Amino acid sequence: MIARPALQLLLLTLGACSGFRAVGNDVFRCPQPGEDQLARAIAAHGIRTVVSLRGDGDGTAATARAATGAGIAFRNVRMSATRLPKPATLLA
């Protein structure tokens, strides 16, 4: 059985790592949304730019299609989940 503080931390961590949510004024985050989900979020929240932090692949292509289909800017800035980014990556 998981102790109550550990369970609360686990639930908080899971909540922080999933779903579309605001992280600041007019700034949102979402872990790899589907193309339709992202298109709806763009329309609902007036999003003007989508930044993908993944490498190339099907998920990034779907994100790019949703952004360009909505007529907004799309940027792909590859970052690693296991290594610190280079300064040039952060500046991008």
C-alpha positions as CSV (number, residue, x, y, z in Angstrom):
1,M,0.0,0.0,0.0
2,I,1.3,3.5,-0.9
3,A,1.6,6.0,2.0
4,R,-0.8,9.0,1.7
5,P,2.0,11.6,1.1
6,A,3.6,9.4,-1.6
7,L,0.2,8.9,-3.2
8,Q,-0.5,12.6,-3.3
9,L,2.9,13.3,-4.9
10,L,2.3,10.6,-7.5
11,L,-1.1,12.0,-8.4
12,L,0.3,15.5,-8.5
13,T,3.2,14.4,-10.8
14,L,0.8,12.5,-13.1
15,G,-1.5,15.5,-13.3
16,A,1.4,17.8,-14.1
17,C,2.6,15.5,-16.9
18,S,-0.7,15.1,-18.7
19,G,-3.3,17.1,-20.5
20,F,-3.6,20.5,-22.0
21,R,-3.2,23.3,-19.5
22,A,-2.1,27.0,-19.1
23,V,1.3,27.5,-17.7
24,G,1.3,31.3,-18.0
25,N,-0.5,34.2,-19.6
26,D,-1.4,32.9,-23.1
27,V,1.1,30.1,-22.8
28,F,-0.1,26.5,-22.9
29,R,1.5,23.0,-22.8
30,C,0.3,19.6,-23.8
31,P,2.2,16.3,-24.1
32,Q,1.9,15.2,-27.8
33,P,-1.7,16.1,-28.6
34,G,-3.4,14.5,-31.5
35,E,-3.9,16.6,-34.6
36,D,-7.6,17.1,-34.0
37,Q,-7.1,17.9,-30.3
38,L,-4.5,20.5,-31.1
39,A,-6.6,22.1,-33.9
40,R,-9.5,22.5,-31.4
41,A,-7.2,24.0,-28.8
42,I,-5.7,26.4,-31.3
43,A,-9.2,27.6,-32.2
44,A,-10.5,27.7,-28.6
45,H,-7.6,29.6,-27.1
46,G,-6.5,31.8,-30.0
47,I,-3.1,30.2,-30.1
48,R,-0.7,31.9,-32.6
49,T,2.4,29.8,-32.5
50,V,3.0,26.1,-31.7
51,V,6.4,24.9,-30.6
52,S,7.2,21.2,-30.7
53,L,10.1,20.0,-28.6
54,R,10.2,16.5,-30.2
55,G,12.4,15.3,-33.0
56,D,11.0,14.5,-36.4
57,G,8.4,11.8,-36.7
58,D,4.7,11.2,-37.1
59,G,3.7,13.2,-34.0
60,T,5.7,16.2,-35.1
61,A,4.2,16.0,-38.6
62,A,0.7,15.9,-37.2
63,T,1.4,18.9,-34.9
64,A,2.8,20.8,-37.9
65,R,-0.3,20.0,-40.0
66,A,-2.6,21.2,-37.2
67,A,-0.7,24.5,-36.9
68,T,-0.3,25.2,-40.6
69,G,-3.9,24.2,-41.2
70,A,-5.0,26.8,-38.7
71,G,-2.7,29.4,-40.4
72,I,-0.4,29.9,-37.4
73,A,3.4,29.6,-37.0
74,F,5.0,26.2,-36.2
75,R,8.5,25.8,-34.8
76,N,10.2,22.5,-34.1
77,V,13.0,22.8,-31.5
78,R,14.5,19.3,-30.8
79,M,15.2,18.7,-27.2
80,S,16.3,15.6,-25.4
81,A,14.6,14.2,-22.3
82,T,18.0,12.9,-21.1
83,R,20.5,15.6,-21.9
84,L,20.7,19.3,-21.2
85,P,20.1,21.5,-24.3
86,K,22.9,23.4,-25.9
87,P,22.7,27.2,-25.6
88,A,21.9,27.5,-29.3
89,T,18.9,25.2,-28.8
90,L,17.6,27.3,-26.0
91,L,18.0,30.5,-28.0
92,A,16.0,29.0,-30.9
